[in-house]
Amino acid sequence: MGTKKSREHLRAVASRPVIAPAAQEQSAPALDRVVSEAEAAAIIGFSKDTLRREFKAGRAPARIRLSGRRIGYRLSAIYAFLEAHTEKSSAMP
């Protein structure tokens, strides 16, 4: 019974458009907003399982333990992670 509700929630989260605004457009409090593990995975483009594996391997943004069973991620950490993993062209202009 709980599984169906969880799947519906994940579908709803995954179907939301993910727009990463430029850092200068966001105020500091907005970037320090904490999002759920599912939302963080959707923003990065990982599944929740992959995000967990990458975190354990030290290759994912820092996370916050919100309660005994709940994990969150700061938007600023997610955007910093994405910026650090953005490939830049090495071609000379």
N, CA, C and O atoms as a DFTB+ gen file, in Angstrom:
372 C
 N C O
     1  1       0.824      -1.180       0.000
     2  2       0.000       0.000       0.000
     3  2       0.876       1.256       0.000
     4  3       0.620       2.174      -0.778
     5  1       1.894       1.315       0.847
     6  2       2.787       2.449       0.895
     7  2       3.643       2.569      -0.354
     8  3       4.046       3.669      -0.730
     9  1       3.921       1.446      -0.995
    10  2       4.763       1.438      -2.188
    11  2       4.088       2.177      -3.337
    12  3       4.745       2.932      -4.053
    13  1       2.796       1.972      -3.521
    14  2       2.077       2.642      -4.599
    15  2       2.123       4.152      -4.407
    16  3       2.340       4.900      -5.360
    17  1       1.915       4.599      -3.164
    18  2       1.954       6.025      -2.883
    19  2       3.354       6.575      -3.135
    20  3       3.494       7.673      -3.674
    21  1       4.389       5.835      -2.757
    22  2       5.770       6.264      -2.969
    23  2       6.068       6.384      -4.452
    24  3       6.696       7.351      -4.883
    25  1       5.625       5.416      -5.232
    26  2       5.866       5.464      -6.679
    27  2       5.169       6.658      -7.312
    28  3       5.732       7.319      -8.184
    29  1       3.946       6.936      -6.874
    30  2       3.212       8.077      -7.418
    31  2       3.923       9.376      -7.076
    32  3       4.006      10.282      -7.905
    33  1       4.441       9.467      -5.845
    34  2       5.164      10.670      -5.436
    35  2       6.425      10.834      -6.282
    36  3       6.722      11.937      -6.739
    37  1       7.168       9.752      -6.495
    38  2       8.389       9.823      -7.289
    39  2       8.100      10.206      -8.730
    40  3       8.857      10.963      -9.337
    41  1       7.007       9.687      -9.281
    42  2       6.626      10.080     -10.632
    43  2       6.308      11.570     -10.692
    44  3       6.694      12.258     -11.637
    45  1       5.605      12.059      -9.681
    46  2       5.257      13.480      -9.643
    47  2       6.507      14.337      -9.527
    48  3       6.612      15.367     -10.193
    49  1       7.459      13.926      -8.690
    50  2       8.698      14.678      -8.526
    51  2       9.500      14.642      -9.816
    52  3      10.040      15.664     -10.239
    53  1       9.583      13.478     -10.445
    54  2      10.377      13.330     -11.667
    55  2       9.753      14.071     -12.838
    56  3      10.470      14.466     -13.758
    57  1       8.449      14.271     -12.832
    58  2       7.794      14.925     -13.962
    59  2       7.858      16.448     -13.869
    60  3       7.548      17.137     -14.841
    61  1       8.256      16.982     -12.712
    62  2       8.379      18.435     -12.586
    63  2       9.547      18.915     -13.435
    64  3      10.591      18.265     -13.482
    65  1       9.376      20.045     -14.104
    66  2      10.510      20.571     -14.857
    67  2      11.601      21.035     -13.897
    68  3      11.319      21.697     -12.898
    69  1      12.822      20.689     -14.199
    70  2      13.945      21.065     -13.359
    71  2      14.714      22.161     -14.069
    72  3      15.300      21.944     -15.130
    73  1      14.703      23.334     -13.472
    74  2      15.393      24.472     -14.052
    75  2      16.425      24.926     -13.040
    76  3      16.083      25.302     -11.919
    77  1      17.671      24.891     -13.432
    78  2      18.749      25.317     -12.548
    79  2      19.056      26.781     -12.838
    80  3      19.729      27.085     -13.822
    81  1      18.570      27.694     -11.991
    82  2      18.827      29.112     -12.236
    83  2      20.284      29.455     -11.987
    84  3      20.972      28.778     -11.223
    85  1      20.743      30.502     -12.632
    86  2      22.113      30.953     -12.414
    87  2      22.276      31.382     -10.963
    88  3      21.337      31.892     -10.352
    89  1      23.456      31.177     -10.421
    90  2      23.706      31.450      -9.010
    91  2      23.467      32.911      -8.666
    92  3      22.966      33.210      -7.582
    93  1      23.816      33.834      -9.568
    94  2      23.629      35.236      -9.254
    95  2      22.156      35.629      -9.196
    96  3      21.822      36.644      -8.586
    97  1      21.271      34.855      -9.814
    98  2      19.849      35.151      -9.792
    99  2      19.201      34.720      -8.484
   100  3      18.125      35.209      -8.141
   101  1      19.833      33.818      -7.754
   102  2      19.274      33.289      -6.523
   103  2      19.857      34.008      -5.318
   104  3      21.047      34.319      -5.287
   105  1      19.020      34.269      -4.332
   106  2      19.523      34.835      -3.093
   107  2      20.106      33.705      -2.250
   108  3      19.801      32.535      -2.483
   109  1      20.933      34.045      -1.286
   110  2      21.585      33.044      -0.445
   111  2      20.572      32.147       0.281
   112  3      20.767      30.932       0.298
   113  1      19.493      32.690       0.884
   114  2      18.545      31.795       1.559
   115  2      17.873      30.803       0.601
   116  3      17.583      29.672       0.990
   117  1      17.625      31.214      -0.636
   118  2      16.983      30.305      -1.592
   119  2      17.916      29.154      -1.941
   120  3      17.456      28.028      -2.125
   121  1      19.222      29.413      -2.037
   122  2      20.174      28.366      -2.363
   123  2      20.425      27.443      -1.180
   124  3      20.882      26.316      -1.371
   125  1      20.140      27.890       0.029
   126  2      20.330      27.032       1.186
   127  2      19.077      26.245       1.543
   128  3      19.019      25.585       2.580
   129  1      18.083      26.322       0.681
   130  2      16.881      25.517       0.875
   131  2      17.260      24.048       0.774
   132  3      18.094      23.671      -0.049
   133  1      16.658      23.233       1.596
   134  2      16.941      21.797       1.611
   135  2      15.857      21.083       0.813
   136  3      14.665      21.304       1.028
   137  1      16.286      20.222      -0.113
   138  2      15.347      19.444      -0.912
   139  2      15.484      17.975      -0.550
   140  3      16.503      17.554      -0.003
   141  1      14.469      17.212      -0.853
   142  2      14.466      15.786      -0.527
   143  2      15.482      15.034      -1.376
   144  3      15.994      15.553      -2.367
   145  1      15.756      13.823      -0.972
   146  2      16.682      12.973      -1.717
   147  2      16.173      12.731      -3.145
   148  3      16.953      12.740      -4.097
   149  1      14.876      12.516      -3.282
   150  2      14.286      12.285      -4.603
   151  2      14.419      13.525      -5.482
   152  3      14.739      13.411      -6.665
   153  1      14.178      14.699      -4.921
   154  2      14.308      15.938      -5.694
   155  2      15.763      16.186      -6.080
   156  3      16.045      16.601      -7.204
   157  1      16.687      15.935      -5.155
   158  2      18.113      16.109      -5.450
   159  2      18.541      15.180      -6.583
   160  3      19.256      15.592      -7.497
   161  1      18.105      13.936      -6.518
   162  2      18.445      12.973      -7.571
   163  2      17.889      13.432      -8.918
   164  3      18.561      13.307      -9.942
   165  1      16.671      13.960      -8.922
   166  2      16.056      14.428     -10.165
   167  2      16.805      15.631     -10.735
   168  3      16.981      15.725     -11.949
   169  1      17.243      16.542      -9.883
   170  2      17.975      17.720     -10.340
   171  2      19.304      17.301     -10.960
   172  3      19.691      17.811     -12.012
   173  1      20.002      16.374     -10.308
   174  2      21.307      15.925     -10.795
   175  2      21.166      15.019     -12.012
   176  3      22.038      14.998     -12.881
   177  1      20.075      14.277     -12.071
   178  2      19.876      13.337     -13.171
   179  2      20.247      11.917     -12.793
   180  3      20.491      11.085     -13.667
   181  1      20.293      11.632     -11.508
   182  2      20.586      10.296     -10.982
   183  2      19.296       9.671     -10.480
   184  3      18.303      10.365     -10.262
   185  1      19.315       8.357     -10.299
   186  2      18.261       7.704      -9.533
   187  2      18.636       7.871      -8.059
   188  3      19.773       8.220      -7.742
   189  1      17.688       7.625      -7.167
   190  2      18.000       7.712      -5.737
   191  2      19.086       6.714      -5.359
   192  3      19.968       7.037      -4.564
   193  1      19.036       5.513      -5.911
   194  2      20.044       4.497      -5.609
   195  2      21.432       4.935      -6.066
   196  3      22.412       4.752      -5.344
   197  1      21.514       5.508      -7.253
   198  2      22.802       5.974      -7.756
   199  2      23.327       7.117      -6.896
   200  3      24.521       7.173      -6.604
   201  1      22.453       8.021      -6.492
   202  2      22.866       9.123      -5.626
   203  2      23.430       8.587      -4.320
   204  3      24.446       9.083      -3.832
   205  1      22.785       7.588      -3.754
   206  2      23.287       6.984      -2.509
   207  2      24.645       6.330      -2.725
   208  3      25.549       6.500      -1.907
   209  1      24.801       5.584      -3.818
   210  2      26.086       4.931      -4.119
   211  2      27.196       5.957      -4.306
   212  3      28.298       5.800      -3.781
   213  1      26.893       6.999      -5.054
   214  2      27.886       8.035      -5.308
   215  2      28.263       8.755      -4.018
   216  3      29.425       9.115      -3.832
   217  1      27.299       8.968      -3.124
   218  2      27.602       9.605      -1.847
   219  2      28.544       8.726      -1.025
   220  3      29.526       9.215      -0.466
   221  1      28.245       7.441      -0.956
   222  2      29.087       6.525      -0.189
   223  2      30.495       6.439      -0.764
   224  3      31.453       6.198      -0.031
   225  1      30.623       6.637      -2.084
   226  2      31.930       6.602      -2.738
   227  2      32.628       7.967      -2.665
   228  3      33.772       8.095      -3.102
   229  1      31.955       8.985      -2.119
   230  2      32.548      10.310      -2.004
   231  2      32.464      11.142      -3.272
   232  3      33.226      12.094      -3.440
   233  1      31.546      10.795      -4.164
   234  2      31.432      11.487      -5.452
   235  2      30.091      12.196      -5.628
   236  3      29.629      12.363      -6.756
   237  1      29.464      12.610      -4.540
   238  2      28.166      13.290      -4.607
   239  2      28.174      14.455      -3.621
   240  3      29.047      14.527      -2.756
   241  1      27.215      15.363      -3.744
   242  2      27.163      16.494      -2.811
   243  2      26.962      16.028      -1.371
   244  3      26.459      14.934      -1.116
   245  1      27.365      16.880      -0.448
   246  2      27.148      16.589       0.974
   247  2      25.652      16.529       1.253
   248  3      24.868      17.256       0.642
   249  1      25.265      15.663       2.173
   250  2      23.841      15.537       2.494
   251  2      23.612      15.886       3.956
   252  3      24.548      15.978       4.751
   253  1      22.352      16.075       4.282
   254  2      21.948      16.452       5.632
   255  2      20.973      15.406       6.140
   256  3      20.013      15.066       5.448
   257  1      21.204      14.899       7.324
   258  2      20.266      13.959       7.934
   259  2      19.190      14.791       8.630
   260  3      19.462      15.476       9.616
   261  1      17.971      14.723       8.106
   262  2      16.863      15.506       8.642
   263  2      16.195      14.816       9.820
   264  3      15.684      15.468      10.730
   265  1      16.208      13.502       9.791
   266  2      15.683      12.704      10.894
   267  2      16.327      11.330      10.788
   268  3      17.240      11.136       9.986
   269  1      15.875      10.400      11.567
   270  2      16.453       9.073      11.547
   271  2      16.393       8.390      10.199
   272  3      17.275       7.597       9.868
   273  1      15.360       8.686       9.409
   274  2      15.179       8.000       8.126
   275  2      15.135       8.945       6.932
   276  3      14.956       8.495       5.801
   277  1      15.294      10.226       7.160
   278  2      15.119      11.196       6.079
   279  2      16.425      11.927       5.777
   280  3      17.120      12.385       6.684
   281  1      16.747      12.028       4.484
   282  2      17.953      12.685       4.005
   283  2      17.557      13.870       3.138
   284  3      16.584      13.800       2.388
   285  1      18.307      14.948       3.242
   286  2      18.080      16.109       2.398
   287  2      19.390      16.627       1.841
   288  3      20.467      16.243       2.297
   289  1      19.293      17.498       0.858
   290  2      20.464      18.105       0.225
   291  2      20.217      19.595       0.077
   292  3      19.113      20.007      -0.282
   293  1      21.237      20.416       0.350
   294  2      21.125      21.850       0.138
   295  2      21.238      22.127      -1.362
   296  3      22.073      21.535      -2.046
   297  1      20.396      23.024      -1.866
   298  2      20.462      23.379      -3.278
   299  2      21.825      23.945      -3.637
   300  3      22.333      23.677      -4.726
   301  1      22.429      24.723      -2.745
   302  2      23.746      25.297      -3.034
   303  2      24.780      24.193      -3.245
   304  3      25.646      24.325      -4.110
   305  1      24.708      23.108      -2.473
   306  2      25.641      21.984      -2.638
   307  2      25.385      21.257      -3.955
   308  3      26.323      20.822      -4.623
   309  1      24.123      21.129      -4.322
   310  2      23.784      20.457      -5.586
   311  2      24.299      21.268      -6.769
   312  3      24.908      20.713      -7.684
   313  1      24.056      22.591      -6.758
   314  2      24.501      23.437      -7.868
   315  2      26.021      23.507      -7.933
   316  3      26.585      23.548      -9.027
   317  1      26.700      23.521      -6.780
   318  2      28.169      23.503      -6.765
   319  2      28.686      22.189      -7.352
   320  3      29.667      22.182      -8.096
   321  1      28.028      21.083      -7.019
   322  2      28.396      19.774      -7.560
   323  2      28.241      19.769      -9.082
   324  3      29.128      19.304      -9.797
   325  1      27.122      20.282      -9.571
   326  2      26.884      20.318     -11.013
   327  2      27.900      21.215     -11.719
   328  3      28.392      20.871     -12.794
   329  1      28.209      22.353     -11.122
   330  2      29.190      23.271     -11.720
   331  2      30.566      22.619     -11.773
   332  3      31.283      22.759     -12.764
   333  1      30.937      21.906     -10.712
   334  2      32.243      21.252     -10.669
   335  2      32.344      20.106     -11.683
   336  3      33.443      19.744     -12.102
   337  1      31.218      19.547     -12.071
   338  2      31.218      18.420     -13.007
   339  2      30.799      18.819     -14.419
   340  3      30.535      17.960     -15.261
   341  1      30.739      20.108     -14.670
   342  2      30.410      20.594     -15.998
   343  2      31.676      20.618     -16.834
   344  3      32.671      21.233     -16.452
   345  1      31.633      19.950     -17.968
   346  2      32.802      19.894     -18.848
   347  2      32.891      21.194     -19.637
   348  3      31.902      21.693     -20.176
   349  1      34.096      21.718     -19.686
   350  2      34.359      22.939     -20.433
   351  2      35.135      22.578     -21.689
   352  3      35.949      21.654     -21.673
   353  1      34.895      23.282     -22.750
   354  2      35.602      23.047     -23.993
   355  2      37.064      23.453     -23.839
   356  3      37.370      24.497     -23.263
   357  1      37.949      22.631     -24.352
   358  2      39.369      22.941     -24.270
   359  2      39.868      23.616     -25.548
   360  3      41.053      23.929     -25.663
   361  1      38.966      23.841     -26.507
   362  2      39.347      24.476     -27.770
   363  2      39.657      25.952     -27.547
   364  3      38.986      26.632     -26.771
   365  1      40.646      26.414     -28.213
   366  2      41.017      27.829     -28.120
   367  2      40.084      28.648     -29.016
   368  3      39.793      28.221     -30.133
   369  1      39.610      29.801     -28.562
   370  2      38.719      30.624     -29.398
   371  2      39.446      31.294     -30.516
   372  3      38.835      32.017     -31.303
